[in-house]
Amino acid sequence: MEFLDKDEKITIIKDGKEVECDVLFTFEGDDTNKLYVGYSDGSFGSNGRKNIYVGSYDRSKDNDQLENIKTEEEMKLVQEVLEQIDEAVQLGE
């Protein structure tokens, strides 16, 4: 998988069931050789905001399996990108 368009959908397994999710954004980790994918299953949290999940594809592996964020360094990278997206949305970009 080289890149996902924002309009694409991915299928994940949630509670043992296949769930189709909307791809919201993607970005590449320069230091990790991974493609990160932000997606939503359309559910909402107790705060009333849409639940957004982020997983990654490791380009060094020969599969297209979405993986969980595994390290604190990756989590920090994801948090920074989410903050940038949130700022852009608030500014109306």
N, C-alpha and C positions, 0 to 999 in steps of 0.2 A: 504494500500500500504506500503510495508516494505522497498523497495529500488528499485531504477531504474537503469538499466544498461545504460552505455553511448550509446549503439547502439539502445536504445529504442526510440520510438516516442511518443509524447503526442499531444492531440488535444486541441486547445484553441479556444475561440470565439474572433475574431478580426473584428471590424466594422460590427458586426452582422453575420459574416460568420465563419464557422468552418475552421480552418487552422491547418494542420499537421506540427508539429515542431520537430526538432532533439534535443534530450537531449545531452547536451555538457558535463555537470558535475553535480554531486550531492555532498552534504555534510550535516552533521548533526550538529545542533546547540545544544551544550551540555546544555546550560542554558535555552533554549527555548522549548525543546522537539519537535522540528520541523525538518523536512527534507527539505532542500533547493535544488531547481532544477534550473540549468542554462540551457536555451534552446534558439534556434534560429529558426525563420521562414524563414531563407535564404535571408532576405532582407539586404540591405547595407545602412549605414548612409551617410550623405553628406561628411564625412571624408574618405569614401572609405572602412571603416571597417565594418565587419559583425555585424548586430544588435544582441546583446545578452540581454536576459531578464532573470530575476530571480523571482521565486515565491516560495511559501512554502506549505507544507502539515503539518497541526497541528495534531500530533499523539494522542493528548488527545481528539480529536473529532472523532466521528464515521462516517467520510465521506472521500472521496478521492478528494475533491475539491481543486484545486490549488488556493491559496490565494495570494494577493499582500503583499509586505513587508509593515508592518504597523507602526513600531516604528523607531526612530532614532538609537536606540541600534542595531536593526536588520540590518538597512542600513549600519552601521559601520562594523558589522560582515561580511556582503556581500562584502563591499569594500575591506576589508582585504583579504578575500579569492580571489577575483578577482585580486588583486595586486600580490598575491602569484602565481596564475596561469600565469599571464602575465610575471613575472620574470622567471618562469620555462620554458615557451615557448621561451623567449629570450635566455636562456641558452641552449636550445636544449634538455631539459629533456623530 
